[in-house]
Amino acid sequence: MEYAEEHPDETVFFVSANTKDFGDGTSYPYPMNKDIADAGVADRFILMTSLDEVASHFTEPAEVDEGLSPRSWALRQFYRIWLRPPK
């Protein structure tokens, strides 16, 4: 809460899978609900319960050529640069 109070122009993202103590992001148990209300940050305090949720919020899906995995691409580049016989 201290960070949220000291940075009034920022949205605060709090990440914890501990829904017993911190809630699920739709409501907060006591005393967290009181802390959020007292700090006046309810409109910019966002609780996320997993890193998957964080990744989904801050990233966009990318299209990947299924036939070209990162490993096969790296191996091909290694071969092309280091192992191909000189012409």
C-alpha angles and dihedrals in degrees: 000000000000092000091049092050093048093048106045094169095057133084110231119220115199116190122199136134088207097107092162093067101025105029129232099283096264094076135003128221123231127305094022092057089054093047091052093047094045091049091049093228102118093113093055104030113101123185118203120188101203143025087241087062090050092050092048092050098048102035139055125223115259128211113241129193099240091207092060114060118185090250095052091046091051092048091049091051091048091052093045094051104033112019106035110107115246117258 
